[in-house]
Amino acid sequence: MNTILTKTVSVIFFLCIASTATSQDIPKYDYLEVIVIQKANNRGKVKRIKVEEQTSLVGKQITIKQLEDLEKTSDLLNYMNAANWEFVDRQSIVSEENDPVWMSYIFRKKK
């Protein structure tokens, strides 16, 4: 009787360990939004890069000033790639034909 109880407890114990070992961790990311304002009819020349204070920048090696000093969209993408931020999405807003184009670039980085 004692051996059956021991075997049953052992099997239940190993099943519990196996189920926790196979569970996956969901990766956590910091997200960062960078606003790029471009001239409408000047082949996408950047007029200004604007970054608001965001919690995802706390403790990171990049700063708002460094981002806002960039002059081209390609510089922004290269800079973020060098800092291990992954480009996720871009959305643009155009109101009138000659108005500036507001573009929102979203980046993410594993915590």
mmCIF file of the C-alpha atoms, coordinates in Angstrom:
data_MODEL
# 
_entry.id   MODEL 
# 
loop_
_atom_site.group_PDB 
_atom_site.id 
_atom_site.type_symbol 
_atom_site.label_atom_id 
_atom_site.label_alt_id 
_atom_site.label_comp_id 
_atom_site.label_asym_id 
_atom_site.label_entity_id 
_atom_site.label_seq_id 
_atom_site.pdbx_PDB_ins_code 
_atom_site.Cartn_x 
_atom_site.Cartn_y 
_atom_site.Cartn_z 
_atom_site.occupancy 
_atom_site.B_iso_or_equiv 
_atom_site.pdbx_formal_charge 
_atom_site.auth_seq_id 
_atom_site.auth_comp_id 
_atom_site.auth_asym_id 
_atom_site.auth_atom_id 
_atom_site.pdbx_PDB_model_num 
ATOM 1   C CA . MET A 1 1   ? 0.000  0.000  0.000   1.00 0.00 ? 1   MET A CA 1 
ATOM 2   C CA . ASN A 1 2   ? 2.852  2.338  0.874   1.00 0.00 ? 2   ASN A CA 1 
ATOM 3   C CA . THR A 1 3   ? 4.580  1.803  -2.496  1.00 0.00 ? 3   THR A CA 1 
ATOM 4   C CA . ILE A 1 4   ? 1.397  2.604  -4.447  1.00 0.00 ? 4   ILE A CA 1 
ATOM 5   C CA . LEU A 1 5   ? 0.985  5.845  -2.526  1.00 0.00 ? 5   LEU A CA 1 
ATOM 6   C CA . THR A 1 6   ? 4.646  6.750  -3.093  1.00 0.00 ? 6   THR A CA 1 
ATOM 7   C CA . LYS A 1 7   ? 4.386  6.038  -6.826  1.00 0.00 ? 7   LYS A CA 1 
ATOM 8   C CA . THR A 1 8   ? 1.186  8.075  -7.148  1.00 0.00 ? 8   THR A CA 1 
ATOM 9   C CA . VAL A 1 9   ? 2.676  11.072 -5.347  1.00 0.00 ? 9   VAL A CA 1 
ATOM 10  C CA . SER A 1 10  ? 5.834  10.824 -7.481  1.00 0.00 ? 10  SER A CA 1 
ATOM 11  C CA . VAL A 1 11  ? 3.846  10.760 -10.741 1.00 0.00 ? 11  VAL A CA 1 
ATOM 12  C CA . ILE A 1 12  ? 1.751  13.773 -9.685  1.00 0.00 ? 12  ILE A CA 1 
ATOM 13  C CA . PHE A 1 13  ? 4.909  15.636 -8.634  1.00 0.00 ? 13  PHE A CA 1 
ATOM 14  C CA . PHE A 1 14  ? 6.643  15.009 -11.983 1.00 0.00 ? 14  PHE A CA 1 
ATOM 15  C CA . LEU A 1 15  ? 3.523  15.999 -13.934 1.00 0.00 ? 15  LEU A CA 1 
ATOM 16  C CA . CYS A 1 16  ? 3.396  19.312 -12.077 1.00 0.00 ? 16  CYS A CA 1 
ATOM 17  C CA . ILE A 1 17  ? 7.057  19.979 -12.804 1.00 0.00 ? 17  ILE A CA 1 
ATOM 18  C CA . ALA A 1 18  ? 6.637  19.086 -16.485 1.00 0.00 ? 18  ALA A CA 1 
ATOM 19  C CA . SER A 1 19  ? 3.655  21.412 -16.932 1.00 0.00 ? 19  SER A CA 1 
ATOM 20  C CA . THR A 1 20  ? 5.503  24.403 -15.441 1.00 0.00 ? 20  THR A CA 1 
ATOM 21  C CA . ALA A 1 21  ? 8.641  23.659 -17.452 1.00 0.00 ? 21  ALA A CA 1 
ATOM 22  C CA . THR A 1 22  ? 6.761  23.724 -20.766 1.00 0.00 ? 22  THR A CA 1 
ATOM 23  C CA . SER A 1 23  ? 5.020  27.047 -20.159 1.00 0.00 ? 23  SER A CA 1 
ATOM 24  C CA . GLN A 1 24  ? 6.427  29.929 -22.204 1.00 0.00 ? 24  GLN A CA 1 
ATOM 25  C CA . ASP A 1 25  ? 7.469  33.352 -21.067 1.00 0.00 ? 25  ASP A CA 1 
ATOM 26  C CA . ILE A 1 26  ? 5.778  36.152 -22.981 1.00 0.00 ? 26  ILE A CA 1 
ATOM 27  C CA . PRO A 1 27  ? 8.446  38.680 -23.975 1.00 0.00 ? 27  PRO A CA 1 
ATOM 28  C CA . LYS A 1 28  ? 7.900  42.151 -22.561 1.00 0.00 ? 28  LYS A CA 1 
ATOM 29  C CA . TYR A 1 29  ? 8.661  45.215 -24.679 1.00 0.00 ? 29  TYR A CA 1 
ATOM 30  C CA . ASP A 1 30  ? 9.145  48.935 -24.195 1.00 0.00 ? 30  ASP A CA 1 
ATOM 31  C CA . TYR A 1 31  ? 7.451  50.943 -26.934 1.00 0.00 ? 31  TYR A CA 1 
ATOM 32  C CA . LEU A 1 32  ? 8.589  54.361 -28.135 1.00 0.00 ? 32  LEU A CA 1 
ATOM 33  C CA . GLU A 1 33  ? 6.760  56.788 -30.429 1.00 0.00 ? 33  GLU A CA 1 
ATOM 34  C CA . VAL A 1 34  ? 8.762  59.280 -32.484 1.00 0.00 ? 34  VAL A CA 1 
ATOM 35  C CA . ILE A 1 35  ? 6.916  61.996 -34.434 1.00 0.00 ? 35  ILE A CA 1 
ATOM 36  C CA . VAL A 1 36  ? 8.557  63.096 -37.684 1.00 0.00 ? 36  VAL A CA 1 
ATOM 37  C CA . ILE A 1 37  ? 7.213  66.241 -39.362 1.00 0.00 ? 37  ILE A CA 1 
ATOM 38  C CA . GLN A 1 38  ? 8.091  66.388 -43.052 1.00 0.00 ? 38  GLN A CA 1 
ATOM 39  C CA . LYS A 1 39  ? 7.602  69.059 -45.681 1.00 0.00 ? 39  LYS A CA 1 
ATOM 40  C CA . ALA A 1 40  ? 4.781  68.108 -48.031 1.00 0.00 ? 40  ALA A CA 1 
ATOM 41  C CA . ASN A 1 41  ? 6.247  68.826 -51.463 1.00 0.00 ? 41  ASN A CA 1 
ATOM 42  C CA . ASN A 1 42  ? 9.951  68.493 -50.807 1.00 0.00 ? 42  ASN A CA 1 
ATOM 43  C CA . ARG A 1 43  ? 10.521 64.736 -51.304 1.00 0.00 ? 43  ARG A CA 1 
ATOM 44  C CA . GLY A 1 44  ? 10.125 63.891 -47.640 1.00 0.00 ? 44  GLY A CA 1 
ATOM 45  C CA . LYS A 1 45  ? 12.714 66.282 -46.241 1.00 0.00 ? 45  LYS A CA 1 
ATOM 46  C CA . VAL A 1 46  ? 12.437 66.256 -42.456 1.00 0.00 ? 46  VAL A CA 1 
ATOM 47  C CA . LYS A 1 47  ? 11.312 69.541 -40.990 1.00 0.00 ? 47  LYS A CA 1 
ATOM 48  C CA . ARG A 1 48  ? 11.414 68.420 -37.351 1.00 0.00 ? 48  ARG A CA 1 
ATOM 49  C CA . ILE A 1 49  ? 11.613 65.315 -35.164 1.00 0.00 ? 49  ILE A CA 1 
ATOM 50  C CA . LYS A 1 50  ? 9.592  65.488 -31.960 1.00 0.00 ? 50  LYS A CA 1 
ATOM 51  C CA . VAL A 1 51  ? 9.752  63.051 -29.048 1.00 0.00 ? 51  VAL A CA 1 
ATOM 52  C CA . GLU A 1 52  ? 7.619  63.465 -25.964 1.00 0.00 ? 52  GLU A CA 1 
ATOM 53  C CA . GLU A 1 53  ? 8.726  62.267 -22.529 1.00 0.00 ? 53  GLU A CA 1 
ATOM 54  C CA . GLN A 1 54  ? 7.906  58.553 -22.300 1.00 0.00 ? 54  GLN A CA 1 
ATOM 55  C CA . THR A 1 55  ? 8.488  55.964 -19.584 1.00 0.00 ? 55  THR A CA 1 
ATOM 56  C CA . SER A 1 56  ? 10.164 53.654 -22.103 1.00 0.00 ? 56  SER A CA 1 
ATOM 57  C CA . LEU A 1 57  ? 13.122 56.091 -22.275 1.00 0.00 ? 57  LEU A CA 1 
ATOM 58  C CA . VAL A 1 58  ? 13.906 55.864 -18.560 1.00 0.00 ? 58  VAL A CA 1 
ATOM 59  C CA . GLY A 1 59  ? 17.256 54.168 -18.043 1.00 0.00 ? 59  GLY A CA 1 
ATOM 60  C CA . LYS A 1 60  ? 17.981 53.753 -21.766 1.00 0.00 ? 60  LYS A CA 1 
ATOM 61  C CA . GLN A 1 61  ? 21.086 54.922 -23.617 1.00 0.00 ? 61  GLN A CA 1 
ATOM 62  C CA . ILE A 1 62  ? 19.135 57.142 -26.041 1.00 0.00 ? 62  ILE A CA 1 
ATOM 63  C CA . THR A 1 63  ? 17.788 60.571 -25.131 1.00 0.00 ? 63  THR A CA 1 
ATOM 64  C CA . ILE A 1 64  ? 15.125 62.899 -26.489 1.00 0.00 ? 64  ILE A CA 1 
ATOM 65  C CA . LYS A 1 65  ? 17.758 65.488 -27.427 1.00 0.00 ? 65  LYS A CA 1 
ATOM 66  C CA . GLN A 1 66  ? 19.749 62.973 -29.472 1.00 0.00 ? 66  GLN A CA 1 
ATOM 67  C CA . LEU A 1 67  ? 16.609 61.909 -31.334 1.00 0.00 ? 67  LEU A CA 1 
ATOM 68  C CA . GLU A 1 68  ? 15.447 65.463 -32.016 1.00 0.00 ? 68  GLU A CA 1 
ATOM 69  C CA . ASP A 1 69  ? 18.889 66.438 -33.380 1.00 0.00 ? 69  ASP A CA 1 
ATOM 70  C CA . LEU A 1 70  ? 18.644 63.897 -36.222 1.00 0.00 ? 70  LEU A CA 1 
ATOM 71  C CA . GLU A 1 71  ? 18.089 65.430 -39.657 1.00 0.00 ? 71  GLU A CA 1 
ATOM 72  C CA . LYS A 1 72  ? 16.822 62.581 -41.858 1.00 0.00 ? 72  LYS A CA 1 
ATOM 73  C CA . THR A 1 73  ? 14.431 59.684 -41.526 1.00 0.00 ? 73  THR A CA 1 
ATOM 74  C CA . SER A 1 74  ? 17.211 57.303 -42.544 1.00 0.00 ? 74  SER A CA 1 
ATOM 75  C CA . ASP A 1 75  ? 19.365 58.731 -39.718 1.00 0.00 ? 75  ASP A CA 1 
ATOM 76  C CA . LEU A 1 76  ? 16.527 58.034 -37.281 1.00 0.00 ? 76  LEU A CA 1 
ATOM 77  C CA . LEU A 1 77  ? 16.125 54.437 -38.441 1.00 0.00 ? 77  LEU A CA 1 
ATOM 78  C CA . ASN A 1 78  ? 19.888 53.802 -38.379 1.00 0.00 ? 78  ASN A CA 1 
ATOM 79  C CA . TYR A 1 79  ? 20.236 55.382 -34.924 1.00 0.00 ? 79  TYR A CA 1 
ATOM 80  C CA . MET A 1 80  ? 17.398 53.323 -33.459 1.00 0.00 ? 80  MET A CA 1 
ATOM 81  C CA . ASN A 1 81  ? 18.720 50.144 -35.073 1.00 0.00 ? 81  ASN A CA 1 
ATOM 82  C CA . ALA A 1 82  ? 22.181 50.780 -33.598 1.00 0.00 ? 82  ALA A CA 1 
ATOM 83  C CA . ALA A 1 83  ? 20.564 51.178 -30.150 1.00 0.00 ? 83  ALA A CA 1 
ATOM 84  C CA . ASN A 1 84  ? 18.748 47.805 -30.604 1.00 0.00 ? 84  ASN A CA 1 
ATOM 85  C CA . TRP A 1 85  ? 15.270 49.283 -31.047 1.00 0.00 ? 85  TRP A CA 1 
ATOM 86  C CA . GLU A 1 86  ? 13.145 47.414 -33.582 1.00 0.00 ? 86  GLU A CA 1 
ATOM 87  C CA . PHE A 1 87  ? 10.968 49.360 -36.050 1.00 0.00 ? 87  PHE A CA 1 
ATOM 88  C CA . VAL A 1 88  ? 7.333  48.233 -35.727 1.00 0.00 ? 88  VAL A CA 1 
ATOM 89  C CA . ASP A 1 89  ? 4.988  50.597 -37.558 1.00 0.00 ? 89  ASP A CA 1 
ATOM 90  C CA . ARG A 1 90  ? 4.608  53.959 -39.275 1.00 0.00 ? 90  ARG A CA 1 
ATOM 91  C CA . GLN A 1 91  ? 1.450  55.992 -39.700 1.00 0.00 ? 91  GLN A CA 1 
ATOM 92  C CA . SER A 1 92  ? 1.052  59.341 -41.402 1.00 0.00 ? 92  SER A CA 1 
ATOM 93  C CA . ILE A 1 93  ? -1.457 62.174 -41.246 1.00 0.00 ? 93  ILE A CA 1 
ATOM 94  C CA . VAL A 1 94  ? -1.900 64.632 -44.108 1.00 0.00 ? 94  VAL A CA 1 
ATOM 95  C CA . SER A 1 95  ? -4.522 67.357 -43.715 1.00 0.00 ? 95  SER A CA 1 
ATOM 96  C CA . GLU A 1 96  ? -4.079 69.635 -46.742 1.00 0.00 ? 96  GLU A CA 1 
ATOM 97  C CA . GLU A 1 97  ? -2.010 69.420 -49.908 1.00 0.00 ? 97  GLU A CA 1 
ATOM 98  C CA . ASN A 1 98  ? 0.716  71.880 -48.851 1.00 0.00 ? 98  ASN A CA 1 
ATOM 99  C CA . ASP A 1 99  ? 0.575  71.198 -45.098 1.00 0.00 ? 99  ASP A CA 1 
ATOM 100 C CA . PRO A 1 100 ? 3.411  69.276 -43.431 1.00 0.00 ? 100 PRO A CA 1 
ATOM 101 C CA . VAL A 1 101 ? 3.081  65.516 -43.139 1.00 0.00 ? 101 VAL A CA 1 
ATOM 102 C CA . TRP A 1 102 ? 3.018  64.199 -39.549 1.00 0.00 ? 102 TRP A CA 1 
ATOM 103 C CA . MET A 1 103 ? 4.427  60.685 -39.301 1.00 0.00 ? 103 MET A CA 1 
ATOM 104 C CA . SER A 1 104 ? 4.384  58.498 -36.218 1.00 0.00 ? 104 SER A CA 1 
ATOM 105 C CA . TYR A 1 105 ? 7.181  55.914 -36.015 1.00 0.00 ? 105 TYR A CA 1 
ATOM 106 C CA . ILE A 1 106 ? 6.751  53.169 -33.422 1.00 0.00 ? 106 ILE A CA 1 
ATOM 107 C CA . PHE A 1 107 ? 9.781  51.264 -32.119 1.00 0.00 ? 107 PHE A CA 1 
ATOM 108 C CA . ARG A 1 108 ? 10.036 48.489 -29.553 1.00 0.00 ? 108 ARG A CA 1 
ATOM 109 C CA . LYS A 1 109 ? 12.818 47.052 -27.434 1.00 0.00 ? 109 LYS A CA 1 
ATOM 110 C CA . LYS A 1 110 ? 12.853 43.993 -25.202 1.00 0.00 ? 110 LYS A CA 1 
ATOM 111 C CA . LYS A 1 111 ? 12.917 44.844 -21.510 1.00 0.00 ? 111 LYS A CA 1 
# 
